[in-house]
Amino acid sequence: MSVPYDESVMTSTEITGAGPGRPVLSAALGAACISSSAILVTLARTDAVSTAFFRCALALPVLVPLAVLEQRRLGQRPLRSRVSAAVAGIFLAVDLVLWNHAIADVGAGVATVLGNLQILFVAAFAWLVLHERPHRRLAVMLPVVLTGVVLVSGMGGGGHGAGLHPAAGIGFGVATSAAYACFLLILRTAAGQSQHVAGQLADATAGAALGSFAIGLVLGGLQFDVPWHDLRWLLALAVISQSAGWLLITSSLPRLPAAVSSLVLLLQPAAALLLADVVLRERPAIVQVAGAALVCVGVVVSTRSSAVLPAGSHDQPDQDVRSPVAVTANST
């Protein structure tokens, strides 16, 4: 998620005594937590809508108390900001439901890679709506990323270990990134220069829980009678990924250079592929691993500097700035 924040309840030196190397460690731990999302979703064995709902609903008892403590220290947030964060959460609900379908179709590891393409949609929106010209590097790396997406989906001759419906999976995966890009853009606007991390995440998660509930009412699939052996995995998903992972990443990335942030975030798809292999026995083909590498390389190269430039400006040498995507963490 987009994070124009400084310190938070997770990183304040008054609470943690964080040293200079703390942001890198926090970001790495956060990426590791989030990389387990797809594996936990698979182990839960619940449908896409129910998984999204419980992931968010079960995270609120963790996030709300942290948001209250944060509010006592930093003061209240404007009502408009809170409402905007909740609206952003609706797009997060769409993102999670689509991503859960992608996991079922192409496997946990591959779905995580496909869910890391929000940079393309953020840049496209900035170009078409905000009239900000894409950086030349992004235009050069776009074919590389798209090639990687085709390969990692299995449509390029991959094996059977990464899912049985590659065509549907790639559609769900790309749509996941599009929905997440909308979430990022709205939440970034809602946040402004606020230092509230837990509060923003709590409001967005509440919006996502309500959004998932609404999707279940309209399209069906929402089930509340989840057996304990499945519910425990959903609880782990809520605590490890939705709460701890996002709080660690969103509170640490603003303290890091953009290039370092991009590299740290690549732990997510890489670790997800490894965990899917070890825990779920998913065996992606060599061509799919190569595709994942292309996606990771394309994303990190694209986010080493600003993803977009103001209209009419000229390409400048690389600068160590925090681009809209270099400081985002994948929702999954």
Secondary structure, 3 states (H helix, E strand, C coil): CCCCCCCCCCCCHHHHCCCCCHHHHHHHHHHHHHHCHHHHHHHHCCCHHHHHHHHHHCCHHHHHHHHHHHHHHHCCCCHHHHHHHHHHHHHHHHHHHHHHHHHHHHCHHHHHHHCCCHHHHHHHHHHHCCCEEECHHHHHHHHHHHHHHHHHHCCCCCCCCCCCCHHHHHHHHHHHHHHHHHHHHHHHHHHCCCCCCHHHHHHHHHHHHHHHHHHHHHHCCCCCCCCHHHHHHHHHHHHHHHHHHHHHHHHHHHHCCHHHHHHHHCHHHHHHHHHHHHHHCCCCCHHHHHHHHHHHHHHHHHCCCCCEEECCCCCCCCCCCCCCCCCCCCCC
